[in-house]
Amino acid sequence: MLKIGVFYKPDTGHIHIAHGGEEGFITTVSPDPASKRGNPNLYWHLADCLRAKGMPAPDKE
């Protein structure tokens, strides 16, 4: 199992995915399909998960 953290940064509008440990990483997901980090499907699924946990999340458009 891989444990990750997911959080939303309103100032950038991106959802961040982070993993600590030796092989740690952080990446972002954008709703803009033209963006290098764009993946609208994943973005809105993660937003729903954040919202369900009562965490800050982007508003649905």
N, C-alpha and C positions, 0 to 999 in steps of 0.2 A: 504494500500500500504506500502511496506517495501522499504525504501531508502537505497541503498548500494553503496559503492565505489568499483571500480575494477581497479587494476593497475598491471603492469608487472615489475618485478625486474630482470633485465638482469643478475645480479651477481649470482642469484640462479636458474634462468630459470623458476621460478614459477609465476603464476598469483595469485594475492591476492584478496580476497573478504572481505570487511570490512563493518561493520554496527556500528554506534555510538549509543548513547542513553543509557538508563538504562540497557537494555538487550544486549548491544554491544558485538560484537565478531569480530575476524579476523581469516580467514582460508586461505589455499592455495590449488591450483590445479596444478597438474603435468601432463605432457603428457605421463609419464611412467606408463603403465598399471600394472606393478609389484609393484609400490610404494603404500604406505598407502594412499597417497593423489592423486593417479593416476586416472585420468578420461580423456582420450584423446579426447573424443567427446566434453565434456564441455570445456576443455582447448582450443581447436581450434575454437569453437564457440565464446568464450570470446575473443580470439586473434583477430578474424575477427571484433568483435564489437569495440575493442580498435583501431584497424587499421582504421576502418571507421570513427572514431572520431579524427584521426590524433594523437593519443597517442602512446607512445612506446609499441611495441608488438613483440612477437617472430616471426622470419622468418618462413614462411611455408617450410616444408621439402620436 
